[in-house]
Amino acid sequence: MIDLNVGGRVNTEGQAATYGVSGVANTPAATPTDIVTLYGSATKTVKIKRVTVSGQATTAGSMPVSLVKRTAVNTTGTSSAPSIAKFDSTDGAATATPLLYTANPSALGAGVMVASQTLNMGVAGAADTVYFDFSNRNDKAIYLHGVAEGLAINLNGATVPTAGTFGYTVEFEEL
């Protein structure tokens, strides 16, 4: 018999409403800062589980990719709101707010970098992917409390290689 109530705790992993927001072949600004943001909710706590970023270009090159936890909302810039997918169709609508930027925000919200990797952008067919996974370790994930807290995929203002495009996925739970 397996005791699921070990040490007075019940395993609730996989019980929370889970969502994903994703895009492919997105063209960023020439020297992009935040390319994707996900801001929290007024009614729920948002738990970031996994972030992936991929890229390709007609000329190979590298881009720094950072995750920045924002404590204030970005202003202006050209953005659109990508669709949010439910992992379980019986979950309610997500309350977090994603944005995809094609022109940099005029002012980035205050924040601090929490993770960084280098994305090696190859030519078509040789695209690279960087992963930030907060769901497979026994440590704490990134939590967003309230609408002013967000997580940004940031490219540090580096120059995008010729005809560079990006794909991304952000998987999150709402508690």
VOLO-586959 format. One record per residue (C-alpha): x, y, z; residue in one letter; residue number from 1; chain. Coordinates in pm, 1 decimal. Layout:
+----------+----------+----------+----+-----+----+
:        u :        v :        w : aa :   i : ch :
+----------+----------+----------+----+-----+----+
:        X :        Y :        Z :  A : NUM :  A :
...
+----------+----------+----------+----+-----+----+
END
This chain:
+----------+----------+----------+----+-----+----+
:        u :        v :        w : aa :   i : ch :
+----------+----------+----------+----+-----+----+
:      0.0 :      0.0 :      0.0 :  M :   1 :  A :
:    130.5 :    347.8 :    -86.8 :  I :   2 :  A :
:     81.0 :    619.4 :    173.0 :  D :   3 :  A :
:     15.8 :    946.7 :    -12.0 :  L :   4 :  A :
:     -4.7 :   1134.0 :    316.8 :  N :   5 :  A :
:    366.8 :   1122.8 :    399.1 :  V :   6 :  A :
:    472.3 :   1344.4 :    687.0 :  G :   7 :  A :
:    127.7 :   1501.2 :    712.5 :  G :   8 :  A :
:    139.5 :   1633.4 :    355.2 :  R :   9 :  A :
:    -79.2 :   1534.9 :     63.6 :  V :  10 :  A :
:     69.5 :   1533.2 :   -286.1 :  N :  11 :  A :
:   -131.3 :   1780.8 :   -492.9 :  T :  12 :  A :
:    117.9 :   1806.1 :   -779.9 :  E :  13 :  A :
:    -67.3 :   1809.1 :  -1110.6 :  G :  14 :  A :
:   -396.1 :   1916.5 :   -949.2 :  Q :  15 :  A :
:   -376.0 :   2290.5 :  -1021.6 :  A :  16 :  A :
:   -518.5 :   2451.9 :  -1333.4 :  A :  17 :  A :
:   -233.5 :   2448.9 :  -1588.0 :  T :  18 :  A :
:   -195.0 :   2664.5 :  -1897.2 :  Y :  19 :  A :
:     45.9 :   2728.5 :  -2180.3 :  G :  20 :  A :
:    117.4 :   3021.7 :  -2407.2 :  V :  21 :  A :
:    332.8 :   2961.3 :  -2713.1 :  S :  22 :  A :
:    438.5 :   3104.3 :  -3045.5 :  G :  23 :  A :
:    667.6 :   3023.5 :  -3340.0 :  V :  24 :  A :
:    853.7 :   3231.7 :  -3599.0 :  A :  25 :  A :
:    807.1 :   3560.5 :  -3411.7 :  N :  26 :  A :
:   1010.7 :   3855.0 :  -3538.4 :  T :  27 :  A :
:   1138.0 :   4073.5 :  -3252.9 :  P :  28 :  A :
:   1274.4 :   4428.5 :  -3257.1 :  A :  29 :  A :
:   1626.8 :   4460.8 :  -3406.5 :  A :  30 :  A :
:   1780.6 :   4491.9 :  -3057.3 :  T :  31 :  A :
:   1511.7 :   4333.0 :  -2839.4 :  P :  32 :  A :
:   1468.2 :   4364.3 :  -2466.5 :  T :  33 :  A :
:   1152.3 :   4191.6 :  -2339.8 :  D :  34 :  A :
:   1006.5 :   3974.3 :  -2616.2 :  I :  35 :  A :
:    742.4 :   3796.1 :  -2405.9 :  V :  36 :  A :
:    595.4 :   3880.5 :  -2066.5 :  T :  37 :  A :
:    350.1 :   3701.0 :  -1842.1 :  L :  38 :  A :
:    203.1 :   3915.5 :  -1566.7 :  Y :  39 :  A :
:     23.1 :   3778.6 :  -1263.6 :  G :  40 :  A :
:   -338.8 :   3786.9 :  -1158.6 :  S :  41 :  A :
:   -551.7 :   3993.6 :   -921.6 :  A :  42 :  A :
:   -727.6 :   3678.8 :   -799.4 :  T :  43 :  A :
:   -479.1 :   3389.7 :   -823.8 :  K :  44 :  A :
:   -112.7 :   3311.8 :   -764.2 :  T :  45 :  A :
:     71.2 :   3220.4 :  -1084.2 :  V :  46 :  A :
:    340.4 :   2949.3 :  -1066.6 :  K :  47 :  A :
:    583.8 :   2939.6 :  -1360.3 :  I :  48 :  A :
:    669.2 :   2577.3 :  -1436.1 :  K :  49 :  A :
:    870.3 :   2585.2 :  -1758.1 :  R :  50 :  A :
:    996.7 :   2833.0 :  -2019.2 :  V :  51 :  A :
:   1155.9 :   2743.4 :  -2353.6 :  T :  52 :  A :
:   1296.9 :   2974.6 :  -2618.3 :  V :  53 :  A :
:   1415.7 :   2869.2 :  -2964.1 :  S :  54 :  A :
:   1556.0 :   3062.4 :  -3255.5 :  G :  55 :  A :
:   1687.7 :   3047.4 :  -3606.0 :  Q :  56 :  A :
:   1825.6 :   3296.6 :  -3857.0 :  A :  57 :  A :
:   1966.0 :   3308.4 :  -4208.7 :  T :  58 :  A :
:   2306.0 :   3391.9 :  -4056.6 :  T :  59 :  A :
:   2409.1 :   3193.1 :  -3750.1 :  A :  60 :  A :
:   2466.2 :   3384.8 :  -3428.1 :  G :  61 :  A :
:   2415.1 :   3379.1 :  -3053.0 :  S :  62 :  A :
:   2170.0 :   3566.9 :  -2832.6 :  M :  63 :  A :
:   2164.3 :   3600.9 :  -2454.6 :  P :  64 :  A :
:   1829.5 :   3486.7 :  -2313.3 :  V :  65 :  A :
:   1736.2 :   3594.6 :  -1961.8 :  S :  66 :  A :
:   1432.3 :   3547.7 :  -1744.0 :  L :  67 :  A :
:   1361.0 :   3867.1 :  -1553.8 :  V :  68 :  A :
:   1112.3 :   3880.4 :  -1268.5 :  K :  69 :  A :
:    943.4 :   4218.8 :  -1300.0 :  R :  70 :  A :
:    790.2 :   4400.5 :  -1003.5 :  T :  71 :  A :
:    632.5 :   4670.6 :  -1217.9 :  A :  72 :  A :
:    455.4 :   4662.0 :  -1553.6 :  V :  73 :  A :
:    633.7 :   4759.9 :  -1878.5 :  N :  74 :  A :
:    501.3 :   5067.2 :  -2059.1 :  T :  75 :  A :
:    395.3 :   5100.5 :  -2423.6 :  T :  76 :  A :
:    587.7 :   4921.1 :  -2697.9 :  G :  77 :  A :
:    410.9 :   4725.8 :  -2971.1 :  T :  78 :  A :
:    261.8 :   4405.8 :  -2837.5 :  S :  79 :  A :
:    -18.1 :   4159.1 :  -2886.1 :  S :  80 :  A :
:   -188.2 :   3919.5 :  -2646.6 :  A :  81 :  A :
:   -125.9 :   3558.4 :  -2753.5 :  P :  82 :  A :
:   -391.5 :   3297.4 :  -2682.3 :  S :  83 :  A :
:   -364.5 :   3091.1 :  -2365.9 :  I :  84 :  A :
:   -424.7 :   2716.8 :  -2392.9 :  A :  85 :  A :
:   -578.5 :   2512.4 :  -2110.2 :  K :  86 :  A :
:   -404.8 :   2181.1 :  -2037.6 :  F :  87 :  A :
:   -740.5 :   2052.0 :  -1907.0 :  D :  88 :  A :
:  -1055.4 :   2175.1 :  -2082.7 :  S :  89 :  A :
:  -1248.1 :   2168.8 :  -1752.7 :  T :  90 :  A :
:  -1022.6 :   2434.8 :  -1595.9 :  D :  91 :  A :
:  -1150.4 :   2790.6 :  -1582.8 :  G :  92 :  A :
:  -1014.3 :   3070.6 :  -1798.1 :  A :  93 :  A :
:   -661.8 :   3181.5 :  -1711.8 :  A :  94 :  A :
:   -631.4 :   3514.9 :  -1532.9 :  T :  95 :  A :
:   -260.2 :   3581.7 :  -1602.4 :  A :  96 :  A :
:   -180.5 :   3824.0 :  -1885.8 :  T :  97 :  A :
:     73.5 :   3735.4 :  -2159.6 :  P :  98 :  A :
:    213.9 :   3984.2 :  -2412.6 :  L :  99 :  A :
:    429.8 :   3923.8 :  -2720.9 :  L : 100 :  A :
:    642.1 :   4227.3 :  -2817.9 :  Y : 101 :  A :
:    743.7 :   4316.7 :  -3174.0 :  T : 102 :  A :
:    875.4 :   4660.6 :  -3068.4 :  A : 103 :  A :
:   1048.2 :   4714.8 :  -2734.8 :  N : 104 :  A :
:    859.5 :   4863.8 :  -2441.5 :  P : 105 :  A :
:    958.0 :   5230.0 :  -2395.6 :  S : 106 :  A :
:   1028.0 :   5160.3 :  -2028.9 :  A : 107 :  A :
:   1088.4 :   4821.9 :  -1869.9 :  L : 108 :  A :
:    928.3 :   4756.5 :  -1534.4 :  G : 109 :  A :
:   1165.0 :   4721.1 :  -1239.4 :  A : 110 :  A :
:   1299.7 :   4370.3 :  -1203.8 :  G : 111 :  A :
:   1587.7 :   4135.2 :  -1144.2 :  V : 112 :  A :
:   1734.4 :   3860.5 :  -1362.5 :  M : 113 :  A :
:   1664.1 :   3514.0 :  -1220.1 :  V : 114 :  A :
:   1811.8 :   3289.6 :  -1491.8 :  A : 115 :  A :
:   2016.2 :   3327.4 :  -1809.8 :  S : 116 :  A :
:   2147.1 :   3112.2 :  -2095.1 :  Q : 117 :  A :
:   2290.2 :   3162.9 :  -2443.6 :  T : 118 :  A :
:   2078.7 :   3071.1 :  -2744.7 :  L : 119 :  A :
:   2286.2 :   2961.4 :  -3044.8 :  N : 120 :  A :
:   2073.3 :   3056.5 :  -3343.8 :  M : 121 :  A :
:   2150.4 :   2837.5 :  -3640.9 :  G : 122 :  A :
:   2021.0 :   2850.8 :  -3995.6 :  V : 123 :  A :
:   1684.9 :   2687.5 :  -4076.2 :  A : 124 :  A :
:   1686.4 :   2326.9 :  -3965.8 :  G : 125 :  A :
:   1956.4 :   2391.7 :  -3705.9 :  A : 126 :  A :
:   1758.0 :   2595.8 :  -3455.0 :  A : 127 :  A :
:   1867.9 :   2575.9 :  -3091.9 :  D : 128 :  A :
:   1647.8 :   2575.0 :  -2782.2 :  T : 129 :  A :
:   1715.2 :   2688.7 :  -2425.9 :  V : 130 :  A :
:   1512.1 :   2548.2 :  -2137.5 :  Y : 131 :  A :
:   1430.8 :   2692.3 :  -1798.3 :  F : 132 :  A :
:   1255.0 :   2418.5 :  -1601.3 :  D : 133 :  A :
:   1112.8 :   2482.5 :  -1254.7 :  F : 134 :  A :
:    898.8 :   2168.6 :  -1231.5 :  S : 135 :  A :
:   1144.5 :   1880.2 :  -1209.7 :  N : 136 :  A :
:   1347.8 :   1979.4 :   -906.5 :  R : 137 :  A :
:   1255.2 :   1983.0 :   -543.6 :  N : 138 :  A :
:   1315.0 :   2357.0 :   -509.2 :  D : 139 :  A :
:   1078.4 :   2651.4 :   -539.7 :  K : 140 :  A :
:    940.4 :   2768.1 :   -874.9 :  A : 141 :  A :
:    889.7 :   3132.4 :   -974.5 :  I : 142 :  A :
:    565.5 :   3270.7 :   -827.4 :  Y : 143 :  A :
:    382.9 :   3582.5 :   -942.6 :  L : 144 :  A :
:    163.5 :   3755.4 :   -683.1 :  H : 145 :  A :
:    -67.1 :   4027.9 :   -815.4 :  G : 146 :  A :
:    -89.5 :   4207.7 :  -1149.2 :  V : 147 :  A :
:    234.7 :   4407.2 :  -1107.8 :  A : 148 :  A :
:    455.2 :   4096.9 :  -1086.6 :  E : 149 :  A :
:    558.2 :   3939.7 :  -1413.6 :  G : 150 :  A :
:    812.6 :   3719.5 :  -1580.9 :  L : 151 :  A :
:    984.2 :   3847.9 :  -1894.8 :  A : 152 :  A :
:   1181.1 :   3661.5 :  -2159.5 :  I : 153 :  A :
:   1449.3 :   3922.4 :  -2226.1 :  N : 154 :  A :
:   1718.0 :   3931.5 :  -2495.9 :  L : 155 :  A :
:   1926.4 :   4204.1 :  -2328.9 :  N : 156 :  A :
:   1915.5 :   4446.6 :  -2623.0 :  G : 157 :  A :
:   2156.5 :   4233.0 :  -2826.9 :  A : 158 :  A :
:   2144.3 :   4255.1 :  -3208.1 :  T : 159 :  A :
:   1936.9 :   3977.7 :  -3363.9 :  V : 160 :  A :
:   2121.3 :   3778.4 :  -3634.3 :  P : 161 :  A :
:   1999.9 :   3835.5 :  -3992.5 :  T : 162 :  A :
:   1632.1 :   3739.9 :  -4036.9 :  A : 163 :  A :
:   1621.8 :   3596.0 :  -3684.8 :  G : 164 :  A :
:   1294.0 :   3461.6 :  -3550.9 :  T : 165 :  A :
:   1200.8 :   3314.7 :  -3214.8 :  F : 166 :  A :
:    969.4 :   3055.8 :  -3072.8 :  G : 167 :  A :
:    868.3 :   3037.3 :  -2709.6 :  Y : 168 :  A :
:    655.6 :   2843.1 :  -2465.0 :  T : 169 :  A :
:    559.8 :   2938.3 :  -2111.5 :  V : 170 :  A :
:    384.6 :   2674.5 :  -1899.4 :  E : 171 :  A :
:    220.3 :   2796.2 :  -1578.4 :  F : 172 :  A :
:    -29.3 :   2704.9 :  -1309.8 :  E : 173 :  A :
:   -283.3 :   2923.6 :  -1134.9 :  E : 174 :  A :
:   -329.5 :   2844.5 :   -766.1 :  L : 175 :  A :
+----------+----------+----------+----+-----+----+
END
